[in-house]
Amino acid sequence: MNSFVKRACRLLTLVSCLSACNTLDPEFNASVFPGRIQFSANRQYPEGVAYSPALDKFLVSSITQGKVGTVDQNGRYIDISPIADDAMLISAIGIKVREGKLYVCNGDLGVSTKSKPETTGKTAGLFVYDLATGQNIKRVDLTQWFPNSAHFANDIAFDPSGNAYVTDSFSPVIYKVPADSTQPSILVNSPLFAGNQGFNLNGIVYHPDKFLIVAKSNEGSLYRVDLNKPTLPQQITGPTLLNADGMVLYNNELYIVNNRNRVSRVRSSDGWNTFTVVETDTSGYDQATTSAEVNGKIFTLNARIGEVNAAVAAKNPNQLQANEYSIQQFKPREGGN
């Protein structure tokens, strides 16, 4: 067998092995991340965090610069250049990684270097990028049904078919974006999701029993939206989770960032008609927003979101000058179950 054939055989064997490993466990090679990762990123003010098994890195968004970058286990931050150069991405909010693509919620609170009067408080979009190249694949405008209303796309969840569900914090709507289309629809428009002040709908997750769970921040409440009857959302009975933000569903339990300084582990024993808080980790969280799961561990982004809210209220983006942020692991209590 000549050397070319030998090399080809070795390459095919390696590809087959990697393909099989990725099929069985897409996070088989995930690094062991430390309990707390400090990273520096100039005026980043991230809001969303996700983990990419292919890159073996976290990804963080940017409210102030409309971009996404990577953070490795040693805290090295690097911009994904093509995304940072996308003039239409005003503020990158919630982000998710799925099948080699990066999904980004586009909004505008008026504190981005790309903010304009005509887009501030009126922007809701879902942008999709090729994670390998950073190139944009599609942009979906979610404001077309209510062009004169306030809008802010916040978070994303996926069903097994790849359909995306996006919350709007300023309009009482959850949008559905089909996996193979740029034509979204309204999944539900409900007065239960409306409010007069602050952020309404925020974090969202998909449950394998074919329903969504969404957080309503200014009430500290959770809602269940059954996909076979989405126009009839149901409030999930349970304790108030003040400023409920991003959520992760893992092992049929929710990990919910709330009050900006804690992560609560939440459980239901009746199919998410009611819930209880099993435990709360308050160790070291600082103005946190949302979390990501990596190999059974929950990591939460300390995003300085309180500083962003203050700048929005003051209409003064120049006061946002911080460079230091962190991602930390949920610490379950000893003997917890």
Secondary structure as the mmCIF struct_conf table of DSSP 4:
data_model
#
loop_
_struct_conf.conf_type_id
_struct_conf.id
_struct_conf.beg_label_comp_id
_struct_conf.beg_label_asym_id
_struct_conf.beg_label_seq_id
_struct_conf.end_label_comp_id
_struct_conf.end_label_asym_id
_struct_conf.end_label_seq_id
HELX_RH_AL_P HELX_RH_AL_P1 SER A 3 LEU A 24
TURN_TY1_P TURN_TY1_P1 PRO A 26 ASN A 29
BEND BEND1 GLY A 35 GLY A 35
STRN STRN1 ARG A 36 SER A 40
TURN_TY1_P TURN_TY1_P2 ASN A 42 ARG A 43
STRN STRN2 VAL A 49 SER A 52
TURN_TY1_P TURN_TY1_P3 PRO A 53 ASP A 56
STRN STRN3 LYS A 57 SER A 61
TURN_TY1_P TURN_TY1_P4 ILE A 63 GLN A 65
STRN STRN4 VAL A 68 VAL A 71
TURN_TY1_P TURN_TY1_P5 GLN A 73 ASN A 74
STRN STRN5 TYR A 77 ASP A 79
HELX_RH_AL_P HELX_RH_AL_P2 SER A 81 ALA A 84
TURN_TY1_P TURN_TY1_P6 ASP A 85 ASP A 85
TURN_TY1_P TURN_TY1_P7 ALA A 87 MET A 88
STRN STRN6 SER A 91 ARG A 98
TURN_TY1_P TURN_TY1_P8 GLU A 99 GLY A 100
STRN STRN7 LYS A 101 GLY A 107
BEND BEND2 GLY A 110 GLY A 110
BEND BEND3 SER A 112 SER A 112
TURN_TY1_P TURN_TY1_P9 THR A 113 LYS A 114
TURN_TY1_P TURN_TY1_P10 PRO A 117 GLY A 121
STRN STRN8 LYS A 122 THR A 123
STRN STRN9 GLY A 125 ASP A 130
TURN_TY1_P TURN_TY1_P11 LEU A 131 THR A 133
STRN STRN10 ASN A 136 ASP A 141
TURN_TY1_P TURN_TY1_P12 GLN A 144 TRP A 145
BEND BEND4 PHE A 146 PHE A 146
TURN_TY1_P TURN_TY1_P13 PRO A 147 ASN A 148
BEND BEND5 SER A 149 SER A 149
STRN STRN11 HIS A 151 PHE A 158
TURN_TY1_P TURN_TY1_P14 PRO A 160 SER A 161
STRN STRN12 ALA A 164 ASP A 168
BEND BEND6 SER A 169 PRO A 172
STRN STRN13 VAL A 173 VAL A 177
TURN_TY1_P TURN_TY1_P15 ALA A 179 ASP A 180
BEND BEND7 THR A 182 THR A 182
STRN STRN14 SER A 185 ASN A 189
HELX_RH_3T_P HELX_RH_3T_P1 PRO A 191 PHE A 193
BEND BEND8 ASN A 196 GLY A 198
STRN STRN15 LEU A 201 HIS A 207
TURN_TY1_P TURN_TY1_P16 PRO A 208 LYS A 210
STRN STRN16 PHE A 211 LYS A 216
TURN_TY1_P TURN_TY1_P17 SER A 217 GLY A 220
STRN STRN17 SER A 221 ASP A 226
TURN_TY1_P TURN_TY1_P18 LEU A 227 ASN A 228
BEND BEND9 LYS A 229 LYS A 229
TURN_TY1_P TURN_TY1_P19 PRO A 230 THR A 231
BEND BEND10 LEU A 232 LEU A 232
STRN STRN18 GLN A 234 ILE A 236
STRN STRN19 THR A 237 THR A 237
BEND BEND11 GLY A 238 GLY A 238
TURN_TY1_P TURN_TY1_P20 LEU A 242 ASN A 243
STRN STRN20 MET A 247 TYR A 250
TURN_TY1_P TURN_TY1_P21 ASN A 251 ASN A 252
STRN STRN21 GLU A 253 ASN A 258
TURN_TY1_P TURN_TY1_P22 ASN A 259 ASN A 261
STRN STRN22 ARG A 262 ARG A 267
BEND BEND12 SER A 269 ASN A 273
STRN STRN23 THR A 274 THR A 274
STRN STRN24 THR A 276 ASP A 281
BEND BEND13 SER A 283 GLY A 284
BEND BEND14 GLN A 287 GLN A 287
STRN STRN25 ALA A 288 VAL A 294
TURN_TY1_P TURN_TY1_P23 ASN A 295 GLY A 296
STRN STRN26 LYS A 297 ASN A 302
HELX_RH_AL_P HELX_RH_AL_P3 ILE A 305 ALA A 314
TURN_TY1_P TURN_TY1_P24 LYS A 315 LYS A 315
HELX_RH_3T_P HELX_RH_3T_P2 PRO A 317 GLN A 319
STRN STRN27 GLU A 324 GLN A 329
HELX_LH_PP_P HELX_LH_PP_P1 PRO A 332 ARG A 333
TURN_TY1_P TURN_TY1_P25 GLU A 334 GLY A 335
#
